[in-house]
């Protein structure tokens, strides 16, 4: 499944990185601890977090992630949106809580393995 297909399957809003929606999703990872994501997430993963600051974009870029989903109605700050746009990182938002997003991702066949 690619990111664009995911945006049609879940209530996600594309905030940045529209040119990279065809990226394939290799799996998923959920954490709000940036160092944990840097050390454990795999390239191509979709990252679920409730963080909305610009450092999430740096982590996603460093780890080679397919996209970031910011959950719980949290709106990424302007610096995060600007940085995601300039680095072509797909940044998505949803009002769903992280727990719900992860359950739905798993239901779509996106696992953490």
DRENKOLDREN-641213 format. One record per residue: residue number from 1; residue in one letter; x, y negated, z negated of N, C-alpha, C in turn. Coordinates in steps of 0.2 Angstrom, whole numbers, plus 5000, padded with zeros to 4 digits. Each point is the difference from the previous one (the first is absolute). Example, Ala and Ser with C-alpha at 12.3 -4.5 7.8 and 13.67 -1.06 7.14 Angstrom:
% DRENKOLDREN-641213
ATOM     i   aa   n.xx   n.yy   n.zz   ca.xx   ca.yy   ca.zz   c.xx   c.yy   c.zz
ATOM     1    A   5066   5028   4961    4996    4994    5000   5004   4994   5000
ATOM     2    S   4998   4995   5004    5004    4994    4999   4996   4995   4997
***
This chain:
% DRENKOLDREN-641213
ATOM     i   aa   n.xx   n.yy   n.zz   ca.xx   ca.yy   ca.zz   c.xx   c.yy   c.zz
ATOM     1    X   5004   5006   5000    4996    4994    5000   5004   4994   5000
ATOM     2    X   4998   4995   5004    5004    4994    5000   4997   4994   4996
ATOM     3    X   5003   4995   4998    4997    4994    4996   4993   4998   5003
ATOM     4    X   5000   4999   5006    4994    4997    5003   4994   5005   4999
ATOM     5    X   5001   5006   5001    4995    5005    4999   4998   5000   4992
ATOM     6    X   5004   4999   4996    4999    4999    4993   4996   4994   4998
ATOM     7    X   5001   4995   5004    4996    4994    4999   4993   5000   5002
ATOM     8    X   4998   5005   5004    4994    5002    5002   4996   5005   4995
ATOM     9    X   5004   5004   4997    4997    5005    4995   4999   4997   4993
ATOM    10    X   5004   4995   4998    4999    4997    4994   4999   4993   5000
ATOM    11    X   4996   4997   4995    4999    4992    5000   5007   4996   4999
ATOM    12    X   5004   5000   5005    5006    4996    4999   5000   4994   5005
ATOM    13    X   5003   4995   4997    5001    4993    5004   5007   5000   5002
ATOM    14    X   5002   4998   5006    5007    4999    5002   5001   4993   4999
ATOM    15    X   5006   4999   4996    5002    4993    4998   5006   4998   5004
ATOM    16    X   5004   5005   5002    5006    4999    5004   5003   5006   5003
ATOM    17    X   5004   4999   5005    5003    5006    5003   4995   5003   5006
ATOM    18    X   4996   4996   5002    4995    5003    5005   5004   5004   5006
ATOM    19    X   5006   4998   5002    5003    5003    5006   5003   5007   4998
ATOM    20    X   4999   5002   4994    5003    5006    4998   4995   5005   4998
ATOM    21    X   4993   4999   5002    4995    5004    4997   5000   5007   5003
ATOM    22    X   5004   5002   5005    5001    5006    5003   5005   5005   4997
ATOM    23    X   5003   4997   4995    5005    5004    4996   4996   5006   4997
ATOM    24    X   5004   5006   5000    4997    5006    4998   5001   5000   4992
ATOM    25    X   4996   5003   4997    5000    5001    4992   5002   5007   4999
ATOM    26    X   5006   5001   4996    5003    5006    4999   4997   5003   4993
ATOM    27    X   4998   4996   4996    4997    5002    4993   4999   4993   4996
ATOM    28    X   4999   5001   4994    4998    4994    4996   5004   5000   4993
ATOM    29    X   5000   4994   4998    5003    4999    4993   4996   4995   4996
ATOM    30    X   4999   5001   4994    4997    4995    4996   5004   4998   4994
ATOM    31    X   5002   4994   4999    5004    4998    4994   5000   4992   5000
ATOM    32    X   5000   4997   4994    5001    4993    4999   5007   4998   4998
ATOM    33    X   5004   5005   4999    5007    4999    4998   5004   5000   5006
ATOM    34    X   5003   4994   5002    5004    5000    5006   5006   5004   5000
ATOM    35    X   5003   5001   4995    5006    5004    5000   4998   5008   5001
ATOM    36    X   4994   5001   4998    4998    5007    5001   4998   5001   5007
ATOM    37    X   4997   4996   5003    4999    5000    5007   5006   5000   5004
ATOM    38    X   5005   4996   4999    5006    5000    5004   5004   5007   4999
ATOM    39    X   4999   5003   4994    5004    5007    4999   4996   5006   5002
ATOM    40    X   4993   4999   5001    4996    5006    5001   4996   5001   5006
ATOM    41    X   4998   4994   5003    4996    5000    5006   5004   5002   5006
ATOM    42    X   4997   5003   5005    5003    5002    5006   4999   4996   5006
ATOM    43    X   5004   4999   5004    4999    4997    5006   4993   5002   5004
ATOM    44    X   4996   4995   5002    4994    5002    5003   4994   5000   4995
ATOM    45    X   5002   5000   4994    4994    5001    4995   4996   4993   5000
ATOM    46    X   4994   5001   4998    4996    4994    4999   5000   4999   4992
ATOM    47    X   5001   4994   4998    5001    4998    4993   4993   4997   4997
ATOM    48    X   4998   5003   4995    4994    4997    4996   5003   4997   4994
ATOM    49    X   4998   4993   4999    5002    4996    4994   4995   4995   4999
ATOM    50    X   5000   4997   4994    4996    4994    4998   5005   4994   5000
ATOM    51    X   5006   5000   5002    5005    4995    5000   4998   4995   5006
ATOM    52    X   5001   4994   4999    4999    4996    5006   5005   4994   5001
ATOM    53    X   5006   5001   4997    5005    4995    5001   5005   5003   5006
ATOM    54    X   5004   4995   5002    5004    5001    5006   5005   5006   4999
ATOM    55    X   5002   5002   4994    5005    5006    4999   4997   5006   5003
ATOM    56    X   4994   5001   5000    4997    5006    5003   5002   5001   5007
ATOM    57    X   5000   4994   5004    5002    5001    5007   5008   5002   5001
ATOM    58    X   5004   4997   4995    5007    5002    5001   5001   5008   4998
ATOM    59    X   4996   5002   4995    5000    5007    4999   4998   5005   5006
ATOM    60    X   4994   4998   5003    4997    5003    5005   5005   5000   5006
ATOM    61    X   5003   4995   5001    5005    4999    5006   5006   5005   4998
ATOM    62    X   5003   4999   4994    5006    5005    4998   4998   5007   5001
ATOM    63    X   4994   5002   4998    4998    5007    5000   4998   5002   5006
ATOM    64    X   4999   4996   5005    4997    5002    5007   4993   5002   4999
ATOM    65    X   4996   4997   4996    4993    5002    4999   4995   4998   5006
ATOM    66    X   4995   5004   5001    4996    4999    5006   4995   4994   4999
ATOM    67    X   4998   4999   4993    4996    4994    4998   4999   5000   4993
ATOM    68    X   4998   4994   4997    4998    4999    4993   4993   4999   5000
ATOM    69    X   4996   5003   4995    4994    4999    4999   4999   4997   4993
ATOM    70    X   4998   4993   4999    4999    4997    4994   4993   5001   4998
ATOM    71    X   4999   5003   4994    4994    5002    4998   4996   4995   4995
ATOM    72    X   4994   5002   4998    4997    4997    4994   4998   4993   5002
ATOM    73    X   4999   4998   5006    4999    4993    5001   5005   4995   4999
ATOM    74    X   5006   5002   4999    5006    4996    4999   5002   4997   5007
ATOM    75    X   5000   4993   5000    5002    4997    5006   5008   4999   5000
ATOM    76    X   5004   5002   5005    5007    4999    5000   5001   4992   5001
ATOM    77    X   5005   4998   4996    5002    4993    5000   5002   4998   5007
ATOM    78    X   5001   4993   5001    5001    4998    5007   5007   5002   5002
ATOM    79    X   5005   5000   4995    5007    5002    5002   5000   5007   5002
ATOM    80    X   4996   5004   4997    5000    5008    5002   4997   5000   5007
ATOM    81    X   4995   4997   5002    4997    5000    5006   5004   4997   5006
ATOM    82    X   5004   4995   4998    5004    4997    5005   5006   5005   5001
ATOM    83    X   5003   5002   4995    5006    5005    5000   4998   5006   5004
ATOM    84    X   4994   5003   4999    4997    5006    5003   4999   4998   5008
ATOM    85    X   4998   4995   5001    4999    4998    5007   5007   4999   5004
ATOM    86    X   5005   4997   4997    5006    4999    5003   5004   5006   5000
ATOM    87    X   4999   5005   4996    5003    5007    5000   4996   5005   5004
ATOM    88    X   4994   4999   5002    4996    5004    5003   4998   5006   4996
ATOM    89    X   4999   4999   4994    4998    5005    4995   4992   5000   5000
ATOM    90    X   4997   5005   5000    4992    5000    5000   4998   5000   4993
ATOM    91    X   4996   4994   4999    4998    4999    4993   4992   5000   5000
ATOM    92    X   4997   5005   4996    4993    5001    5000   4997   4998   4993
ATOM    93    X   4994   4998   5000    4997    4999    4993   4993   5003   5000
ATOM    94    X   4998   5002   4994    4994    5003    4999   4997   4998   4993
ATOM    95    X   4993   5000   4999    4998    4999    4994   4999   5006   4996
ATOM    96    X   5001   5006   5003    5000    5006    4996   5006   5001   4995
ATOM    97    X   4999   5003   4995    5005    5001    4995   5005   5005   5003
ATOM    98    X   5006   5000   4997    5005    5005    5003   4998   5007   4999
ATOM    99    X   4997   5002   4995    4998    5007    4999   4995   5002   5006
ATOM   100    X   4996   4996   5001    4995    5001    5006   5004   5001   5007
ATOM   101    X   5004   4995   5001    5004    5000    5006   5004   5007   5001
ATOM   102    X   5004   5002   4995    5004    5006    5000   4995   5006   5001
ATOM   103    X   4994   5000   4997    4996    5006    5001   4998   5000   5007
ATOM   104    X   4998   4994   5003    4998    5000    5007   5005   5002   5005
ATOM   105    X   5006   4998   4998    5006    5001    5005   5001   5008   5000
ATOM   106    X   5000   5003   4994    5001    5007    4999   4994   5004   5004
ATOM   107    X   4994   4997   5000    4994    5003    5003   5001   5000   5008
ATOM   108    X   5004   4995   5002    5002    4999    5007   5006   5004   5002
ATOM   109    X   5003   5004   4996    5005    5004    5001   5007   4997   4999
ATOM   110    X   5000   4994   4997    5007    4997    4999   5002   5002   4992
ATOM   111    X   5005   5003   5000    5002    5003    4993   5007   4997   4998
ATOM   112    X   5002   5001   4994    5006    4998    4998   5006   5004   5001
ATOM   113    X   4999   5006   5004    5005    5004    5001   5004   4999   5006
***
